[in-house]
Amino acid sequence: MAGPSETTGENPDFLNSAAADTAEVGAWFIHEVFPLEAALMQFLHHNWRNAGDIADLRQDIYLRVCEAAMKQIPRPAKPFVFAIARNLLIDRVRRAQIIPIDAVTDLDALNVPADEPGPDRGAAARAELRRLQAAIDRLPPRCREAVVMARIDGLTGRQIAQRMGITESAVSHHLDYGLRALADMVYGEFAEKPRAK
């Protein structure tokens, strides 16, 4: 597991030198981190498009903060917490398999280095987007609807089930089939139109 300085990318002097016990971390969390929640939630709402992810992001940030604090309690807490939040958002953007174009509302605020594509990279990206759109268009209608709502609109399984008038397990089935079919069509040799199971 990465140490606190690796987690935040900050200088190790940022942290106390002594390891902390659970009671110390709990007291520190209540007095130093918990009061930052309103500002943290505002930061997450401003920088992450899918509001349904915000509570999970907050929990992941708190988990990383507590794991780091068990080794060394960071002083001061606020820059440490927001460095972890920023890095978690960057990690999520980098690891996402399919990222809606507007997944992150303000990439400049995250300081993610921008790669300016050359004309050949731009043309290749447009061709890849056309291939993906053609693959989405080839999905069975209900499957396509579920995939678009999940991966492009960012809805949860429960929201999709309500909108489509089906069960969450049916949504899961449509998503599983749809994403596998898309992967086959875009990356494999999928010659014929997929059929829903």
C-alpha positions as CSV (number, residue, x, y, z in Angstrom):
1,M,0.0,0.0,0.0
2,A,1.3,3.5,-0.8
3,G,2.4,5.7,2.0
4,P,0.7,9.0,2.7
5,S,3.2,11.0,0.7
6,E,2.7,8.7,-2.3
7,T,-1.1,8.9,-1.9
8,T,-1.1,12.7,-2.1
9,G,2.0,13.4,-4.1
10,E,3.0,15.8,-1.3
11,N,6.3,16.3,0.5
12,P,6.8,13.9,3.4
13,D,7.4,16.9,5.7
14,F,3.6,17.5,5.3
15,L,3.0,14.8,7.9
16,N,3.9,14.2,11.5
17,S,6.7,11.7,12.0
18,A,5.0,9.5,14.6
19,A,2.6,6.7,13.7
20,A,-0.9,7.1,15.2
21,D,-3.2,4.7,17.0
22,T,-6.9,4.2,16.3
23,A,-8.2,6.4,19.1
24,E,-5.8,9.3,18.0
25,V,-7.0,8.9,14.4
26,G,-10.6,8.9,15.5
27,A,-10.3,12.0,17.5
28,W,-8.2,13.7,14.8
29,F,-10.8,12.8,12.2
30,I,-13.7,14.2,14.3
31,H,-12.0,17.4,15.1
32,E,-10.0,18.1,11.9
33,V,-11.5,16.2,9.0
34,F,-15.3,16.0,9.7
35,P,-15.7,19.8,9.9
36,L,-14.4,19.9,6.3
37,E,-17.3,17.8,4.9
38,A,-19.3,20.8,3.6
39,A,-16.4,22.2,1.7
40,L,-15.4,18.7,0.5
41,M,-18.9,18.0,-0.8
42,Q,-19.0,21.4,-2.6
43,F,-15.6,20.5,-4.2
44,L,-16.9,17.1,-5.3
45,H,-20.2,18.5,-6.7
46,H,-18.3,21.2,-8.6
47,N,-15.7,18.8,-10.1
48,W,-17.6,15.5,-10.7
49,R,-20.6,15.4,-13.2
50,N,-22.4,12.3,-11.8
51,A,-24.1,13.3,-8.6
52,G,-24.8,9.7,-7.8
53,D,-21.1,9.0,-7.3
54,I,-20.5,11.8,-4.8
55,A,-21.3,9.9,-1.6
56,D,-19.1,7.0,-2.7
57,L,-16.3,9.4,-3.6
58,R,-16.6,11.0,-0.1
59,Q,-16.3,7.6,1.5
60,D,-13.3,6.6,-0.6
61,I,-11.6,9.9,0.4
62,Y,-12.3,9.3,4.1
63,L,-11.0,5.8,3.8
64,R,-7.7,7.0,2.2
65,V,-7.4,9.8,4.7
66,C,-7.8,7.3,7.6
67,E,-5.5,4.8,6.2
68,A,-2.8,7.5,5.7
69,A,-3.5,8.9,9.2
70,M,-2.9,5.4,10.8
71,K,0.7,5.7,9.7
72,Q,1.1,9.4,10.3
73,I,-1.4,12.1,11.1
74,P,-1.3,14.8,8.5
75,R,-0.9,18.4,9.8
76,P,-2.6,20.5,8.6
77,A,-5.6,18.3,7.7
78,K,-7.4,20.5,5.1
79,P,-4.7,20.6,2.3
80,F,-4.1,16.8,2.8
81,V,-7.8,15.9,2.5
82,F,-8.2,18.1,-0.6
83,A,-5.1,16.6,-2.2
84,I,-6.5,13.2,-1.7
85,A,-9.8,14.3,-3.1
86,R,-8.1,15.8,-6.2
87,N,-6.0,12.7,-6.8
88,L,-9.0,10.4,-6.4
89,L,-10.9,12.3,-9.0
90,I,-7.9,12.2,-11.4
91,D,-7.5,8.4,-10.8
92,R,-11.2,7.9,-11.5
93,V,-11.0,9.8,-14.8
94,R,-7.9,7.9,-15.8
95,R,-9.3,4.4,-15.0
96,A,-12.8,4.9,-16.4
97,Q,-13.4,2.5,-19.3
98,I,-16.0,4.6,-21.0
99,I,-16.0,8.3,-20.0
100,P,-18.8,10.6,-20.9
101,I,-17.2,13.7,-22.5
102,D,-18.6,15.8,-19.7
103,A,-17.7,13.4,-16.9
104,V,-15.6,16.0,-15.2
105,T,-17.0,19.5,-15.4
106,D,-13.8,21.4,-14.8
107,L,-10.6,19.5,-15.7
108,D,-8.6,22.7,-15.3
109,A,-9.5,22.7,-11.6
110,L,-8.1,19.2,-11.3
111,N,-4.8,20.2,-13.0
112,V,-4.8,17.2,-15.3
113,P,-2.1,17.8,-17.9
114,A,-3.8,18.2,-21.3
115,D,-2.4,16.4,-24.3
116,E,-3.1,18.5,-27.4
117,P,-3.7,16.0,-30.1
118,G,-2.2,16.5,-33.5
119,P,-4.3,16.3,-36.7
120,D,-3.7,12.6,-37.1
121,R,-4.6,11.8,-33.4
122,G,-7.7,13.9,-33.8
123,A,-8.8,12.1,-37.0
124,A,-8.1,8.7,-35.3
125,A,-10.2,9.8,-32.2
126,R,-13.1,10.8,-34.5
127,A,-12.9,7.5,-36.3
128,E,-12.9,5.6,-33.0
129,L,-16.0,7.6,-31.8
130,R,-17.8,6.8,-35.1
131,R,-17.0,3.1,-34.6
132,L,-18.3,3.3,-31.1
133,Q,-21.5,5.1,-32.2
134,A,-22.0,2.5,-34.9
135,A,-21.6,-0.3,-32.4
136,I,-24.0,1.3,-30.0
137,D,-26.5,1.7,-32.8
138,R,-26.2,-2.1,-33.6
139,L,-27.3,-3.1,-30.0
140,P,-30.8,-4.3,-29.5
141,P,-33.1,-1.3,-28.6
142,R,-33.7,-2.1,-24.9
143,C,-30.0,-3.0,-24.4
144,R,-28.9,0.2,-26.1
145,E,-31.2,2.2,-24.0
146,A,-29.8,0.8,-20.8
147,V,-26.2,1.2,-21.9
148,V,-26.7,4.8,-22.9
149,M,-28.4,5.7,-19.7
150,A,-25.7,4.0,-17.6
151,R,-22.5,5.0,-19.5
152,I,-23.5,8.2,-21.1
153,D,-26.2,9.7,-18.9
154,G,-24.5,8.4,-15.7
155,L,-27.7,6.9,-14.2
156,T,-27.7,4.2,-11.5
157,G,-29.2,0.8,-12.0
158,R,-32.2,1.8,-9.9
159,Q,-32.8,5.0,-11.9
160,I,-32.6,3.0,-15.2
161,A,-35.0,0.3,-13.9
162,Q,-37.5,3.0,-13.0
163,R,-37.2,4.8,-16.3
164,M,-37.4,1.6,-18.3
165,G,-40.1,0.0,-16.2
166,I,-38.0,-3.2,-15.6
167,T,-36.3,-4.8,-12.6
168,E,-32.7,-3.9,-11.6
169,S,-31.6,-7.4,-12.4
170,A,-33.0,-6.9,-16.0
171,V,-31.0,-3.7,-16.2
172,S,-27.9,-5.6,-15.0
173,H,-28.5,-8.2,-17.7
174,H,-28.9,-5.6,-20.4
175,L,-25.7,-3.8,-19.3
176,D,-23.7,-6.9,-19.1
177,Y,-24.8,-8.1,-22.5
178,G,-24.5,-4.6,-24.0
179,L,-21.0,-3.9,-22.7
180,R,-19.7,-7.3,-23.8
181,A,-21.2,-6.9,-27.3
182,L,-19.7,-3.4,-27.6
183,A,-16.3,-4.7,-26.6
184,D,-16.7,-7.5,-29.2
185,M,-17.8,-5.0,-31.9
186,V,-15.2,-2.4,-31.2
187,Y,-12.2,-4.5,-30.3
188,G,-13.1,-7.9,-31.7
189,E,-14.3,-9.4,-34.9
190,F,-18.1,-9.1,-34.4
191,A,-19.5,-9.7,-37.8
192,E,-23.2,-9.9,-37.2
193,K,-25.7,-7.9,-35.2
194,P,-25.9,-9.1,-31.5
195,R,-29.0,-10.7,-30.3
196,A,-30.4,-10.2,-26.9
197,K,-30.5,-13.3,-24.7
